[in-house]
C-alpha cells in the first residue's frame, strides 16, 4: 500500500477499495506534476505510480486537443481506455487539478458501477 488514510487522497483510495474490493489498481494523481498522491495495487504487474505519470500526459494532451478545437464550454468528465481484459478510467475533479486513475477487470467489474464509484469519490480530492 502506498497511501495513508490520514490524507485526503489516502481516504479516497481507501474508500474506492471499500466500494470496489476487486479493483486491480487505483491512484489519486496531481494533474500538474503527474505525481501520485496515494495509490494501491492488487495486481503485481500494475504500478499505479508509474501509470499516473503517463496518464497525466493523456489528460494534458486531451486538454490541448480541446483547446485546439475551441471546445471552451466543455470539460473532461472521464477518459475511458478499454483493453482486451481491463478497463482503465481516468476521472478528473471539478477543477481539473487532480484525477483518480482506476484499473478494473472487464469480466469482474461493470463499467457503470466503476464510473459511479469514481463519481462518488472524485470531488473529495479538490
Wavefront OBJ file of the C-alpha trace (Angstrom):
o trace
v 0.000 0.000 0.000
v 1.310 3.414 -0.945
v -1.131 5.572 0.936
v -2.012 6.860 4.364
v -5.646 7.117 5.399
v -4.661 10.316 7.206
v -4.525 12.272 3.934
v -7.473 13.274 1.731
v -6.021 11.275 -1.180
v -5.452 8.261 1.052
v -9.044 8.415 2.275
v -10.240 8.437 -1.346
v -8.107 5.405 -2.203
v -9.408 3.567 0.886
v -12.996 4.468 0.006
v -12.617 3.183 -3.545
v -11.018 -0.045 -2.302
v -14.009 -0.493 0.028
v -16.500 0.165 -2.790
v -14.640 -1.919 -5.417
v -12.721 -4.593 -3.497
v -11.856 -6.450 -6.725
v -10.112 -3.500 -8.361
v -6.731 -4.072 -9.939
v -5.207 -0.650 -9.161
v -6.124 2.873 -8.143
v -4.257 6.164 -7.761
v -5.073 9.760 -6.917
v -2.893 11.935 -9.129
v -1.854 15.598 -9.259
v -2.529 16.732 -12.837
v 0.178 19.393 -12.792
v 3.093 17.228 -11.702
v 1.908 13.734 -12.635
v 2.793 12.578 -9.142
v 0.654 10.019 -7.399
v -0.671 11.376 -4.099
v -1.898 7.952 -2.977
v -2.101 4.591 -4.722
v -2.824 0.915 -4.272
v -2.460 -2.152 -6.476
v -3.897 -5.647 -6.189
v -2.166 -6.696 -9.417
v 1.594 -7.352 -9.266
v 2.119 -6.256 -12.860
v 0.451 -2.846 -12.466
v 2.357 0.001 -10.855
v -0.201 2.800 -10.439
v 2.505 5.353 -9.625
v 4.195 4.787 -12.986
v 0.836 4.765 -14.748
v -0.025 8.071 -13.048
v 2.767 9.898 -14.839
v 1.826 8.512 -18.255
v -1.885 9.113 -17.759
v -1.184 12.709 -16.793
v 0.127 13.136 -20.331
v -3.098 11.605 -21.701
v -5.104 14.198 -19.750
v -2.870 17.097 -20.820
v -2.985 16.082 -24.491
v -6.782 15.836 -24.414
v -6.943 19.291 -22.835
v -4.690 20.635 -25.619
v -6.889 18.992 -28.252
v -9.984 20.559 -26.709
v -8.308 23.974 -26.796
v -7.299 23.488 -30.441
v -10.898 22.549 -31.277
v -12.142 25.594 -29.346
v -14.278 23.462 -27.036
v -14.257 26.165 -24.381
v -17.628 25.234 -22.870
v -16.622 21.601 -22.350
v -14.788 19.861 -19.522
v -13.426 16.342 -19.345
v -15.743 14.156 -17.286
v -13.712 10.990 -17.641
v -11.430 9.207 -20.062
v -12.086 5.549 -20.787
v -9.427 3.215 -22.139
v -10.667 -0.294 -22.885
v -8.090 -3.030 -23.162
v -8.792 -6.650 -24.036
v -9.227 -7.668 -20.395
v -9.075 -4.386 -18.450
v -10.903 -1.097 -18.113
v -8.787 1.964 -17.326
v -10.754 5.002 -16.156
v -9.464 8.496 -15.517
v -11.875 10.763 -13.621
v -10.938 14.419 -13.120
v -12.092 16.526 -10.207
v -14.227 19.569 -10.977
v -11.235 21.937 -11.091
v -9.153 19.581 -13.266
v -6.210 19.756 -10.849
v -6.356 16.118 -9.774
v -7.718 12.852 -11.081
v -8.433 9.327 -9.999
v -6.933 6.555 -12.107
v -8.689 3.206 -11.802
v -7.950 -0.193 -13.330
v -10.525 -2.986 -13.151
v -11.064 -6.303 -14.875
v -13.639 -6.301 -17.672
v -15.003 -9.655 -16.511
v -15.233 -8.709 -12.809
v -16.461 -5.099 -12.844
v -19.349 -3.359 -14.545
v -18.310 -0.079 -16.235
v -21.355 1.792 -14.910
v -20.570 0.732 -11.349
v -16.910 1.754 -11.697
v -17.951 5.170 -13.034
v -20.439 5.649 -10.200
v -17.818 4.774 -7.578
v -15.417 7.339 -9.058
v -18.192 9.949 -9.291
v -18.917 9.421 -5.587
v -15.278 9.974 -4.573
v -13.761 12.444 -7.039
v -14.953 15.716 -5.515
v -13.359 14.925 -2.168
v -9.915 15.408 -3.754
v -10.342 19.128 -4.533
l 1 2 3 4 5 6 7 8 9 10 11 12 13 14 15 16 17 18 19 20 21 22 23 24 25 26 27 28 29 30 31 32 33 34 35 36 37 38 39 40 41 42 43 44 45 46 47 48 49 50 51 52 53 54 55 56 57 58 59 60 61 62 63 64 65 66 67 68 69 70 71 72 73 74 75 76 77 78 79 80 81 82 83 84 85 86 87 88 89 90 91 92 93 94 95 96 97 98 99 100 101 102 103 104 105 106 107 108 109 110 111 112 113 114 115 116 117 118 119 120 121 122 123 124 125 126
